[in-house]
């Protein structure tokens, strides 16, 4: 792994049940976390964020759910870059579609490098095949990403500590979920230990992991039907104020367009 002196940026290209992708980048290199949009849509979002296509050096998959991989095969073939995922995820993807090409496999708890980035995948509690979250390091900078998990155990807490930026799902408001027209079984799944974090659960986790290193928080995977960005934001701001960290920059990731790039620099 080569070491870069450039600041480390993260641009959430879109986050939610209709598609997920984010780019971590520095200088002229970047890694794509998930490819849940069509190639055409992903290219549109890169242009909207003023990011060249040539910046993509690899695609890393968190799990096999459609909103994270629907554009994977076409995007990987277009960008001509390696694709990284767990073995169990790869087994599912190979049964689902052909033409994925050569996959690079990783194991949760290990680490691997792409360009100047070191990626540390770790297991999370979600109803998928060996789902993972990530810590991405480059030089002195560290980004933690956990966007699909129903429960945060000690490993998640450990990994998210000392991150300069934390990307964490704030999926649903419990009252809005309860009042929604979704079937009871689906509500149970979402609220379960293998589902998604509520606004309150997100804040409680942040209060346990935020430390002096934390400068930025990005709220992701906000449900359109069972949440509102303003509710998620206000809940998080109240929680940060309770631990005297209102100074942290808070970004709300959207579904339809890329969010502003968050930079990690000293």
Residue, then its C-alpha position, 0 to 999 in steps of 0.5 A: x500500500x502506498x501512503x498518500x499525503x492528500x486529504x481523505x474524502x467520502x462522498x455518499x452517492x446515494x443511500x437508502x432502500x432504492x440504492x446504495x453507493x459511496x466513494x472514498x477518495x484521495x487525490x486521483x484514486x478512490x474505492x466504491x463501497x457497494x454498487x446499488x445503482x445502474x451504471x447510467x445512474x452511478x455515472x450521473x451521480x459521479x458527474x454531479x459530485x464532480x468526480x471523474x470515473x477514472x477515480x474508481x480503483x475497486x468496488x467493495x461489497x458489504x452484502x448481497x441485498x439488491x439495494x447494494x449490488x443491483x449494478x455490480x456486474x455492469x459497473x465492474x465490467x465498465x470500470x474494469x476494476x477488481x471486486x471484493x466481497x466475502x466468500x459467502x456473499x460471492x457464493x450467493x452472487x454467483x448463483x444469482x447472475x453470471x458474468x461477474x468475472x474474477x472476485x477477490x475474497x476477504x474474510x471479516x476480521x482481516x485487512x486488505x489494500x486497494x491503492x492507498x487505502x487499507x480496508x478492515x471488514x468486520x461482521x455485523x448483525x444483519x439478515x444477509x450472508x456474512x454481512x460486513x461493515x468497514x473501517x477504511x484507513x489512509x495515513x492518519x485518517x480513519x473512516x468507519x462505515x456501518x449502514x445495515x445492522x440491527x444490533x451493535x455489539x462490542x466489535x462494532x463499538x471497538x471498530x468505530x472508535x477513533x474514527x475521524x468520520x463515522x457513517x452510520x445508519x439512522x434507518x427508522x423512527x419507531x413511531x413512524x414505523x409502528x404507524x406505517x402500513x407495512x406488514x407486522x412481520x416486516x416491522x418485526x424484521x426491521x426492528x429485530x437484531x438482524x434488521x436496521x438501527x432506529x434513530x434512537x439506537x443510532x444515537x445510543x451507539x454514537x454516544x458510546x463510540x464518539x471520542x476526541x478523534x470524531x470530527x464528522x458523522x454521516x447519517x445514512x440509510x434513512x427510510x422514506x416511509x418510516x423516517x424523516x431526515x429532520x427527525x433523524x437529524x434532530x435526534x442525533x443533534x440532541x444526543x451529541x449535545x448530551x455528550x457535549x459534542x455539538x461541534x461535530x459536523x453532521x451530514x444527512x445522506x440522501x437517496x436521490x442525489x450525492x451528498x456533499x463530500x466530507x473531508x478528513x484533514x488536519 
